[in-house]
Amino acid sequence: MQLNEKKMSKHPSKSAIHHKEPGNETGRPEEAGTIPQEPEQERAGNTGSGEAGLETGENPVNDTAAEAPAGGEEAAKGGESSGPEERIAELEAQNADLKDQLLRKAADVENFRKRINREKQDAIDFANQSLLLDLIPVLDDFDRAMQSAEISRDFTALYEGLGMIARRLSSILDSKWGLKSYISAGTLFDPNFHEALMMEKSSAVTEQTVQMDLLKGYTLKNRVIRSAKVKVLDPDPSAPAIEAPKAVEDPVEAEGEGKPET
């Protein structure tokens, strides 16, 4: 009988297994229907950490995982970065390259400045080239007239030849360059067009009048470039009568261009 009881104690019956209390899977002798309670301190700590994570939006585990690669990258960069000597050599090479570029640019600017000055001087020196080319044929005419006068000794032919040369020269200057002469004898004195070199009292005039041209005046495109040098009659009733010169038509006004500008 005692042996049978021992065997029974070693092998519990199925009814005993089926009557195991729910929630007591560990086999601890707890009361049926009770839930194991966590310690208050552990529960408070878990709650606080969860609320802090929700409020700040941070995940301690993720932050730690994110910081780990950053440290690794810095270490990798530190390993790949060159030493101070190599960095200094690289900067010296860059400095030498920049100095070379600066010298080249300075040389280019200096060459450009010299070329501009040379072109400017050439423009000044050869600005009258076209005018001189037009005057060269007139010089040729003078040479031929002189050679002809030496051979023939004919004053009349020389006079006519010089007159033809003068007319040709005036025509070239007038048609191509706008240079014209104007005659002032018989016109009222105007300081804008006349320069009085001589003056004489006369009762024949009531206003200052040009008696004669000592040197003709010239205009360039209706602008006076040389005033006429003239002799002027000044009105004076007590002076002896002097015949007043006849008015001479101004060639500029006769062509309908009006008076030249001062």
C-alpha positions, 0 to 999 in steps of 0.5 A: 500500500505504501508503494502505491501511494508513492507512485500516485504522488509521483504521477498526479492525476489528470483531474488535478492538471485540469483544475489548475487555476488560470493565471497561475501558469507558473505553478506558484500558489496564488489565488485564483483570479488575481493578476500579478502586480508590478512594484510601484517604483518600476511602474512609475519609472516606466510611465515617466520615461514613456511620457517624456519620450512622447512629449519631446518626440525623441527616441533614446534608442534611435538617438543613440543609433543616429549618433553612432554613425556620426562619430564613425564618419568623423573618424573616417574623415580624420583618417582620410584627411591629409596631414599639415605638411600636405595641406601647406604644400597644397596651399603653396601650389594654389598661391603660386598659381594665383600669382602667375594668373595675376601677373598674366592679367597685369601684362594683358592690361598693360599691353591693352593700354599701350595698344589703345594709346598707340591707336589714339596717337595714330588717329591724331597723327593721320586725322588729316590724311584725307585733306592732305590727299586732296591738297597734293594735286594742288601742290602738283599744279603749283610745281607745273606753273613754276616750271612753265614760268621758268621756261616761257617767262610769260607773266600773263600765263603765270597769272592765269595759271595761278588763278586756276589753281586758286579756284580749284583749291577753293572748290575742293575745300568748299565742296569736300570740307565745308571751308568757305571765305566771306567778304565783308567790305561794305557791310556793317561792322560785326565783332562776331565776324570782323576784327578791326585792325584799322579805323578812320573817321568819316561823315559819310556813314552813320554806323560803323561800316567795313571799308575794306578787307585786309584778310578774308574771313573763313567759315567751316560748316557755317562756323567762323574759324577765322574772323575777317581782318578789316578797316572800319569807318567810324561815323563823325559829322565833323570829319572830312567826307570819305566815300563809303564803300559799296555793300558787297553781297555775302556769299554765304547769305547768297547761297541761302545758308544764312550767316555763319555761326560765331 
